Amino acid sequence: MTFKAFPQFNDPALHPFAASRSRLKPPHERYFPSSSLADRLARSLARHRAVPIKEAVESFEFFWRVRNHLRSCRIVDLMCGHGLVGLLFAAYDRRVEEIVLLDRKRPPSHDVVLSAISEEAPWVVERARFVQQKVQHDWSGMPLQASIIGVHACGRRTDACLDAAIRLEGAVAVMPCCYQEDAPGPLSVARALGPAMAWDVHRTYRLEAAGYKVRWTAIPPAVSAMNRILVATKIPVDCAPACS
């Protein structure tokens, strides 16, 4: 599996760097030498010492794999933490009108990340807003048909992302983590496939039952072992299969 946002990391010698939990800082700018927007943003994040290396790389690689499937003028980044993934949507696609970054606390790192991204993409500032609240089950305050993203939303928080997408009838992309042992469905399936696979199979069935087309992809395992991505887009009613 190849790196797409940062193809330079396809060199196996750089895999340990891509997975490092050390802070991204100015000496690391040399790993991002090109004039591409991805490398320029990474160099700005390094100058600001905004995030750990691993979190920067996995955020870009996640975004690169889902960006073409979440074409919405509004994006909601749930359990967003520093909010880097959501901000990448605003940085790359000027058609995005609003990025809602939602988490129960606004970490100091968010303001640092926002400053770093806005140095290369100043239009991001007016499009992003941080909403400080707990994840809820009533999504009436969120924009209808907004696209939902959830990167390493632990355990059943990933399912809260799916709840939001189904409620809002928007596309969704999640990279689950911290799988619980009590996977839904037949016990024999969980034993044969393991809890992680069983959970994501269940999530896929659930999304398809709600009228979504689902595809699986992944970021390189060199960055994270929790690398599977589920991307789901709503099937238009006139294209949905007829009831038998």
N, C-alpha and C positions, 0 to 999 in steps of 0.2 A: 504494500500500500504506500503510495507516494505522497509527499508533501506538495500541496498546491499553492497555498498562499506564499510559502517560503521554499521554493524548489531547491535552494542551496542546502537545505537540511536533508536532502536525499543522499548526501554523502554520509555513509554510516559513521564516519569519524565524528560527525557533529551531533549524532543522536543523544549522547550524554548531555550536551549543552541544551538541546531543545527540551529535555525532560528535567532540567535543573530547577530546584525550588529556590535558588538564590535570586536575589533582587536583580532585575534588569537595570544596568547602569551604564554610564558613558563609555567605559572601555569596550562594551559589547556592541557599540555601533558598527564596528568593523564586520560583524556577522550579517549586516543588512546593508550591503554596499550599493545597491542599484538605485535608480531614480523612480522605481515603481512606488505607487502610493503606499503599498504594504510596507516596504522597506523604510520609506520616509516616516510613516507613522510609528514604526518600531523604533527608529532612531530617536524620535521625539519622546516616546515612552521611556527610553533608556536615559535620556538627558534629565527627565523629571524623576527618575527612579520610582516609577509609578506602580509597577506590579512585578511579581516574580516572573522569571523567564518562562516557566512552564505554563502559567496562566495566560501570558501573552500569546504564546505559540498556539495553544489549544483554542483560544478564543478566535484567532484568525483562521485556523484550519476548520473549525466548526462553521464559521461564517461563510467561508469559501464554498462549503458543500451544500449549504441551504439557501444561499442568497437568491438563486434563480427560481426557487419554489415558493418563496414568501414575498410575492410581489403585491404589496399592500401599501397604501399611503400612511398607514398607522401600524406601528410595531409595539408590542408590549413585552418587555423583558422581565419575566417573573423571577423572584428570588435572585435578583440581578447582582447583588454584591457591589463591586466597583462599577458595573455597568458597561464594561468594555464592549461586549458583543453587541448590545443594543446601539451603542454609539457608532459602531462600524457600519451599521445599516444606514445611518444618517450621513456618514462620511462618504460612502460610495454611491448612494442613490439619491440624487437631488429631488426625485419625485416623492420621497418619503416626507410627509408633512409633519409628523409627530412621532417621537419616540418616548414611550412611557416606561420609566425605569422604576420597578416596584420592589420594595423590600421593607422589612419591619424596622430596619435602622439604616440611616444614610452614613456609610462609613467614610472617614476622612479621605480614604484612597479614591473615592469617586471624584472629588473635586480636583485631585491631582491628575487623574486619568482624563477628565474633561478638559483640563488646561492643555495637556499634552496633545490630545486629538485635535483640539481647536486651533493649535498652532499651524497645522497643515490643512485643516478643513474648518475654517472659521464659521461656516454656515451651520455647523452642528449645534452651536450654543442656543440658537433661537428655536431649535426644533426639539430639544430634549428637555424633559421635566422629570424630576425625581418625586415619586409618590411614596411617602413613608407610612406604611401600614402593614398589618399582618395579611397573609394570604387569606382570602375569604371565599365563601361559596356563593355569594350574591355578586355577580359581575355586571350588574345593571349600570354601574358608573363608568364602565369601560366602553370604548367605541365599538359599535357593531362591525363585524367582519374584520376586526384588527387581527393581525398575525401574532401568534404567541410563540415566544422562545423560552426555553428553560435549559440552562447548561449546568449539569451536575446539581440539579435540584434533588436533594437527598431523599431516598426512599419514596414514600408516597407523595412527597411534594411534586414529583414528576407527574403523578396522576392529577394533582391539582391544576397543573398546566393544561392537561388534556381536558379537564372539566371546563376550564375557561374557554378554550378553543371551541368546544362543542356548544357551549352556551352562547358564544359570540358569533358562531358560524364562520370562523376564520381559519386560516391555515395554521399549522403548528409544527415546530421542530424542537425535539428534546434530545439531550444526551444524558440518559439516566445514570445514577450511581447509587451506592449504598443499598443494594437490593436486599430486601427482607427474605427470610427463609420461608415464610408462609405464602408462597406463590399461589394465586388462585388457579382453579382448574383441577384436573385429575392429578392425584398424587403421583401416579405412575409417570406422567409427563414431566413433572418437576424432578423426579428421581432420575429420569433418563437424560433430560436436557440440562438440569441444574436450575437453581432458582432464578438466576439472571435471565437466561433464555426464556424460561417459562413465563416470567413477568412480562417480557417484551412481546412474546407471542400473544398473551392475553390482551395487552394494550393494543396490539394490531387488530385483533378480532373486534375489540370494543370500538375502535375508530372506524373500521369498515362497517360495522353495524350502524354507526351514526352517519353514514353517507360519505366517508372519506376514502380517498385513494392513498395507500400507504407505501412508502419505499424505505428500505433500510440502507444506510451507508455508514461510514466510520471515518474517524481521523486516524492517522498512523498510530499504531500501538506503542511506538517508541516514545510518544508523548505521554500517553495514559493508557492503562489497561482497561479503564472504564471508557471505552472509545466508541461504542455503538450509538448511532444517531437514528432516530425515527422521524421521518418527515411525512406529514399528512396534509393533503389539500382536499377541499370540499368538492365533491362531484356535483356539477350543475344538475338540477332536477331533471331537465329534459334529456340528460345523458345517462341518468341512473338506470340500472337494469330494471326491467319491468318485473313486477311481482308475479310469481308463478301461481 
